[in-house]
């Protein structure tokens, strides 16, 4: 028997209603888990300890919960949750106003305030200019 992954419990039913792009991301990450488990547990059938703790993995659009069963040489996707987000963090310049529709500027997004240069960057600039002035002498 070789390592593989499969849906368990209600995850297969939930997969029927999820968008294909999300399912592709889940399948790719599950395949990565299979390759990692296969490398970690070379003699899966002879494994005598408790199975490792499963976990949650975030993918673009949602997340899924998995469990590794070493003696069966399987990675089970136990639950998938489609949340509809694209993944990643929104840039600071596009964050929403805390007041939402009641934003005093009349728009739902506000520009993030510009930060002054940090002390370490101004120190680095002064050190560079000092080094250049010494080199010119």
N, C-alpha and C positions, 0 to 999 in steps of 0.2 A: 504494500500500500504506500502511496506517496502523499505528501502534504497537499492539502487543498483548502479552500474556504467555501462556506455555504451559509445561507440564511437559516436562522433558527427561530422557532416560535412565531411571533406575528410579524417579524421583519420582512418576510417574503410577501405577505399581504400588503404591507406598507410600501414595498418596492413597486408594486403594480401601479400605485397612484403618484409616485414621485416623478419629477421631470427627468428625461434621459441624461441631461448634462450632469445633474446631481448624482445619478446612479453610476455614471461613468467614473466620477471622482471617488465614490465609495468603493467601486470595484478595483480601481487602481491602488488605493491605499490598502485594501484587503489583500491584494496580490503582494504588496510590499511586506505586509505582516507575515504572509505565508513564507516568503523567501527568508525573512529574518528568523522565523521559528524553525525552519528547516535547517538553517545554519547553526542555530543555538542548540537544538535538540537533535543531534545526529541519529541517536538510537531511540527514536520515539516510542516504539513498542515496548522496549525494555526499561523505560523510564519508571522509577519506583517512588518518586516523591509526589507531593501534592502539585496540582496544576498551578501554573503561575496566575497571578491576579490579572483579570482583564482590565479594560480601560475604555476611555472615551477618546475619540479622535475627531477633530474639527476639520471639515472639508468645505470648500466653497459651496454655500447654499445650506449648510446644516452641520450635522454631526452623526456619528454612529457609535454604538457600544459593541465591543467584541469580547470574546472569551476564547482562550487557547486551551484545547484539550490535547495534551501531548500524546497520551496512549492511543488516541484515535487518529493522530496526525491531522488534526483539523483546527481551523480558525473559524469560529462561529460568529457571524454578525447577528447579534441578539436583538438589537433595536436600531432603527434608523429614524432620524428626526429631520425633516425638511423645514427650514426656517425662512428660506427665500432670500437670504442675504448673499452678496457676492464674495464675501471674505475680505480680509484685510481691514485696515483702519482708515477711516475717512481723513483726508488731509486737514491740517489745522485751519487752513483758510476757508474751508467749506463746512465747518461745524455749524450746527443749527443754534439759533438763539434760544436761550433757556425759556423765554416767554412764548416761543412758538408763533402762533398766528397773531399774538398781541405784541409783537416786537415793536419797539418805539420807532424803529427805522422803516417800518412798513414792509419788511421782507422777512422771509423765514430763515435765511442764512445770514450770518454776519462775518465780516472779515476778522481774523484773529489779530490782536494788537502786535505790532512789530516789537521784538525784544531788542534792548540795547546790546551791543557787543559785550561779551563776558570779559571779566578781568583777565582771564588766562589768554584769550585771543589778543587783547590789547598788549599784554605783556610780551607775548610771542612776537607781535609786530614790532615792538620797541627793541627787542633783542635782535631781530633781523636787521633793523635799520642801524643799530649800533655796530653789528658785525660788518655791514656794508661800508660804514664810514671808516672803520679800522682798516678794511681791505683797501680802500682808496688811498690811505696815507702812505 
